Amino acid sequence: MAILKSSYQQFLHSTKCGAVGFGIGFAAVQILGTFTGVLHGTYGFNKDLYLTTLLYAFAGGLGGAMLGFARVPRVSVYLFTLAGAGGCGFGFFITAIIFPILIEGNIFWNFTIVYLLKFTIIGSLVGASLGAVEKSCKHVVTLMLAGAIGFGLYYLVGVIGLGAYYFAVGGNRPLGNLISSGVHDSIMFGLWGVIGGLIGGACLGIAHAIHRPDRGVQT
């Protein structure tokens, strides 16, 4: 019974750490990336490719650090940080260069499918990088799948939630000036980052905990 309780605590601990780390990280990505995009007259991040790559690396690094913190014993936090940063930053950079070629015009469904694929690839690379720290092929595959599913859901939350919001407000969207527009959109996209990051991070945290059921939580 004590072992089961310890395993359950570790499971919750890993899930919460992943959700919090990636939630905060991707809130920063969306807030800063969106505000910068508004100031430059574009909602696409590719105009600030290197800046946004660093933001994604930061989000992945923070999420990875939190998952490393959830790991017992906590001897590999820096490795999880580097793995998360590398997987997330590299995933964004590569897809940001390649995927715009696949988007023809502004067709909504084509755009949605391409970007859904983009986020699933980023998530799978983050998962693979984190799994590689454990030096286990099974762990790599599990975290790849968890990352792909979690980050795919992350994007779908944004499509559905933000799409519904901007459709509802339509022409009544508050636009006093460029700065107020940037603040407004940064808040909305920041909420997406928090919710989506929580989902993606929780999926990775669950997968991370599955392979360590016999470890207790260090207090």
ChimeraX attribute file (.defattr): number of C-alpha atoms within 10 A of each C-alpha:
attribute: neighborCount
match mode: 1-to-1
recipient: residues
	/A:1	6
	/A:2	8
	/A:3	12
	/A:4	12
	/A:5	11
	/A:6	16
	/A:7	20
	/A:8	18
	/A:9	17
	/A:10	25
	/A:11	24
	/A:12	18
	/A:13	22
	/A:14	29
	/A:15	25
	/A:16	19
	/A:17	25
	/A:18	31
	/A:19	28
	/A:20	20
	/A:21	24
	/A:22	33
	/A:23	28
	/A:24	19
	/A:25	25
	/A:26	32
	/A:27	25
	/A:28	21
	/A:29	26
	/A:30	25
	/A:31	23
	/A:32	20
	/A:33	26
	/A:34	26
	/A:35	25
	/A:36	21
	/A:37	20
	/A:38	18
	/A:39	13
	/A:40	14
	/A:41	11
	/A:42	13
	/A:43	15
	/A:44	16
	/A:45	18
	/A:46	18
	/A:47	14
	/A:48	13
	/A:49	16
	/A:50	13
	/A:51	16
	/A:52	23
	/A:53	25
	/A:54	19
	/A:55	23
	/A:56	29
	/A:57	28
	/A:58	24
	/A:59	27
	/A:60	31
	/A:61	29
	/A:62	25
	/A:63	35
	/A:64	35
	/A:65	26
	/A:66	27
	/A:67	33
	/A:68	26
	/A:69	22
	/A:70	25
	/A:71	24
	/A:72	14
	/A:73	13
	/A:74	12
	/A:75	11
	/A:76	16
	/A:77	19
	/A:78	15
	/A:79	19
	/A:80	28
	/A:81	24
	/A:82	21
	/A:83	27
	/A:84	33
	/A:85	28
	/A:86	24
	/A:87	25
	/A:88	31
	/A:89	25
	/A:90	19
	/A:91	23
	/A:92	25
	/A:93	20
	/A:94	14
	/A:95	17
	/A:96	19
	/A:97	11
	/A:98	10
	/A:99	14
	/A:100	14
	/A:101	9
	/A:102	11
	/A:103	16
	/A:104	10
	/A:105	8
	/A:106	8
	/A:107	9
	/A:108	10
	/A:109	10
	/A:110	14
	/A:111	17
	/A:112	15
	/A:113	11
	/A:114	16
	/A:115	22
	/A:116	20
	/A:117	18
	/A:118	23
	/A:119	25
	/A:120	24
	/A:121	24
	/A:122	27
	/A:123	31
	/A:124	29
	/A:125	27
	/A:126	34
	/A:127	32
	/A:128	25
	/A:129	24
	/A:130	31
	/A:131	25
	/A:132	19
	/A:133	16
	/A:134	16
	/A:135	10
	/A:136	12
	/A:137	12
	/A:138	13
	/A:139	21
	/A:140	24
	/A:141	17
	/A:142	20
	/A:143	28
	/A:144	26
	/A:145	22
	/A:146	27
	/A:147	31
	/A:148	27
	/A:149	20
	/A:150	26
	/A:151	30
	/A:152	24
	/A:153	20
	/A:154	26
	/A:155	23
	/A:156	19
	/A:157	17
	/A:158	18
	/A:159	16
	/A:160	10
	/A:161	16
	/A:162	17
	/A:163	12
	/A:164	12
	/A:165	13
	/A:166	13
	/A:167	11
	/A:168	11
	/A:169	10
	/A:170	10
	/A:171	9
	/A:172	8
	/A:173	14
	/A:174	12
	/A:175	14
	/A:176	8
	/A:177	8
	/A:178	14
	/A:179	13
	/A:180	13
	/A:181	17
	/A:182	20
	/A:183	17
	/A:184	18
	/A:185	23
	/A:186	25
	/A:187	18
	/A:188	20
	/A:189	25
	/A:190	23
	/A:191	20
	/A:192	25
	/A:193	27
	/A:194	24
	/A:195	21
	/A:196	26
	/A:197	29
	/A:198	29
	/A:199	26
	/A:200	28
	/A:201	35
	/A:202	27
	/A:203	25
	/A:204	37
	/A:205	28
	/A:206	21
	/A:207	25
	/A:208	28
	/A:209	23
	/A:210	16
	/A:211	15
	/A:212	15
	/A:213	16
	/A:214	13
	/A:215	18
	/A:216	21
	/A:217	17
	/A:218	11
	/A:219	3
